[in-house]
Amino acid sequence: MIEILQRFPRRLWSAFDESTKRRPLLTKCAVGFVLGTTGDLGVQAMERRQKATQGASDSLQTAGARIDAARTTRIAIWRATLHTTFAHHWFNLLERSVPGSAPALVAKKIFLDQVFASPFLHVFFLPYMALAEGHTMEEAVGRTRENFVKLLQASYCYWPFVHCMTFSVIPLRHRVAFVNIAAVFWMATLSALNQTAREADRLGTT
């Protein structure tokens, strides 16, 4: 039994590794969907626990039953399709343009990623969420104008440090999966900013 348990992680990893070689984009999208879903559910659980600790009227048990499935779906779709597809092609392009993992090359990749890819992705996140929530294009643009700079500033405090590993020790075919794992923690920031924007929209229309 112990031997089987020891072999299972190795076989699971071997199957995943082989899948990234044979069906790279599909595998990465599937990983993005799973991590996007579990990540947002975890963030929601932390948010409910924080509200309960602060003395919210609902009990933790009652709040725990109120999972925002629509929000999780929006995040999972973003992570599995838009973000993962872009990251897959961007990392391949970056590696072709700046091959290697020497410190100077890693620094160059991080610089290019933060100057071009990061703003491009983040400028689409808030309007995507707003439109997916049923807001108008004008409201989506307004939300982006209000929160984009804060989102990008927070991004620059997190992702350059993550990418020190991404571009130095993580094989190219596993970089998107690694970034999706790191994004589980980043999603707490994304969700908090988007939730703040949603509350501002709600108050502005009442």
C-alpha positions in Angstrom: 0.0 0.0 0.0 2.8 2.4 0.9 4.6 1.6 -2.3 1.5 2.3 -4.3 1.1 5.6 -2.6 4.7 6.4 -3.3 4.4 5.5 -7.0 1.1 7.4 -7.6 2.6 11.0 -7.5 5.4 9.9 -9.9 2.9 8.3 -12.3 0.7 11.4 -12.1 3.6 13.7 -12.8 4.8 11.5 -15.7 1.3 11.5 -17.2 1.1 15.3 -16.9 4.6 15.8 -18.3 3.8 13.6 -21.3 0.5 15.4 -21.8 2.3 18.8 -21.9 4.4 17.4 -24.8 1.6 15.8 -26.8 -1.2 18.3 -26.1 0.5 21.4 -24.7 -2.2 24.1 -25.0 -5.1 21.8 -24.0 -3.3 20.5 -21.0 -2.4 24.0 -19.9 -6.0 25.2 -20.3 -7.3 22.3 -18.2 -4.8 23.1 -15.5 -5.8 26.7 -15.7 -9.4 25.8 -15.3 -8.8 23.6 -12.3 -6.6 26.1 -10.5 -8.8 29.0 -11.4 -11.8 27.3 -9.9 -10.1 26.0 -6.7 -8.2 29.3 -6.3 -11.3 31.4 -6.4 -13.2 29.1 -4.1 -10.3 29.4 -1.6 -10.4 33.2 -1.9 -14.1 33.2 -1.3 -13.7 31.0 1.8 -11.0 33.4 3.2 -13.3 36.4 2.4 -16.2 34.8 4.3 -14.0 33.9 7.2 -12.7 37.5 7.4 -16.3 38.9 7.4 -17.3 36.4 10.1 -14.3 37.4 12.2 -15.2 41.1 11.8 -18.6 40.4 13.1 -20.8 39.9 10.1 -24.4 39.1 10.9 -24.4 35.7 9.1 -22.7 32.8 10.9 -19.6 31.3 9.2 -21.7 28.2 8.5 -24.4 30.1 6.8 -22.0 32.2 4.8 -20.1 29.1 3.8 -23.2 27.9 1.9 -23.2 31.1 -0.2 -20.6 30.4 -2.8 -20.7 32.8 -5.7 -20.6 30.2 -8.4 -21.0 32.8 -11.1 -17.9 34.6 -10.0 -15.9 31.4 -9.8 -17.0 30.5 -13.4 -15.9 33.9 -14.6 -12.5 33.5 -13.0 -12.1 29.9 -14.3 -13.0 31.0 -17.9 -10.5 33.8 -17.7 -7.8 31.6 -16.3 -8.4 28.6 -18.6 -8.9 30.4 -21.9 -7.8 34.0 -22.2 -4.9 34.1 -19.7 -3.5 30.6 -20.4 -3.7 30.9 -24.2 -1.9 34.2 -24.1 0.7 33.0 -21.6 1.3 29.8 -23.7 2.1 31.8 -26.9 3.9 34.6 -25.0 6.3 32.3 -23.2 7.1 30.5 -26.4 7.8 33.8 -28.2 9.9 35.1 -25.3 12.0 31.9 -25.2 12.6 32.1 -29.0 13.5 35.7 -28.8 15.7 35.5 -25.6 16.8 31.9 -25.3 18.7 30.8 -22.2 18.6 31.0 -18.4 21.7 33.0 -17.5 20.9 35.8 -14.9 21.2 38.6 -17.5 18.8 36.7 -19.8 16.4 36.1 -17.0 16.4 39.7 -16.1 15.8 40.7 -19.7 12.8 38.3 -19.9 11.3 39.7 -16.7 11.7 43.2 -18.0 10.0 42.4 -21.3 7.3 40.5 -19.6 6.5 43.3 -17.2 6.7 46.0 -19.8 4.5 44.3 -22.4 2.7 41.2 -21.2 1.6 42.3 -17.8 -0.1 45.6 -18.8 -1.7 43.8 -21.8 -3.2 41.1 -19.6 -4.3 43.3 -16.7 -5.9 46.0 -18.9 -8.3 43.3 -20.1 -9.1 41.6 -16.7 -11.3 44.3 -15.2 -13.4 45.0 -18.3 -13.7 41.3 -18.9 -15.1 40.8 -15.4 -17.4 43.9 -15.7 -18.8 42.7 -19.0 -19.2 39.1 -17.7 -21.1 40.5 -14.7 -23.6 42.2 -17.1 -22.3 45.8 -17.1 -22.2 48.0 -20.1 -19.0 48.8 -22.0 -19.0 52.3 -20.6 -19.1 50.9 -17.1 -16.4 48.4 -17.9 -14.1 51.1 -19.2 -14.8 53.2 -16.1 -13.9 50.4 -13.8 -10.7 49.9 -15.7 -9.7 53.5 -15.5 -10.4 53.5 -11.8 -8.5 50.4 -10.9 -5.9 49.6 -13.6 -3.0 51.5 -12.1 -3.6 50.0 -8.6 -3.7 46.6 -10.2 -0.5 47.1 -12.1 1.3 48.5 -9.1 0.4 45.4 -7.1 1.4 43.2 -9.9 4.9 44.7 -10.0 5.3 43.8 -6.3 4.6 40.1 -7.0 5.2 38.8 -10.5 8.8 39.9 -11.1 9.9 37.8 -8.1 7.8 34.8 -9.3 9.4 35.1 -12.7 12.9 34.8 -11.2 12.0 31.1 -11.0 9.8 31.0 -14.0 12.6 31.9 -16.4 15.5 30.3 -14.6 14.6 26.8 -13.4 11.1 26.0 -14.8 11.2 24.1 -18.1 9.3 26.0 -20.9 6.6 23.4 -21.2 5.8 23.8 -17.5 5.9 27.5 -17.2 2.2 28.2 -17.8 1.3 25.6 -15.2 3.8 27.1 -12.7 2.4 30.6 -13.3 -1.2 29.3 -12.8 -0.1 27.9 -9.4 1.4 31.2 -8.5 -1.7 32.9 -9.7 -3.8 31.1 -7.1 -2.2 33.5 -4.6 -2.4 36.5 -7.0 -6.1 35.9 -7.4 -6.7 37.1 -3.9 -5.5 40.5 -5.0 -7.4 40.4 -8.3 -10.6 39.3 -6.5 -10.2 42.0 -3.8 -9.8 44.7 -6.4 -12.6 43.5 -8.6 -14.9 43.1 -5.6 -14.1 46.7 -4.5 -15.0 47.9 -8.0 -18.2 45.9 -7.9 -19.2 47.5 -4.6 -18.4 50.9 -6.0 -20.6 50.2 -9.1 -23.4 49.0 -6.9 -23.3 52.1 -4.6 -23.1 54.3 -7.6 -26.3 52.9 -9.1 -28.4 52.9 -5.9 
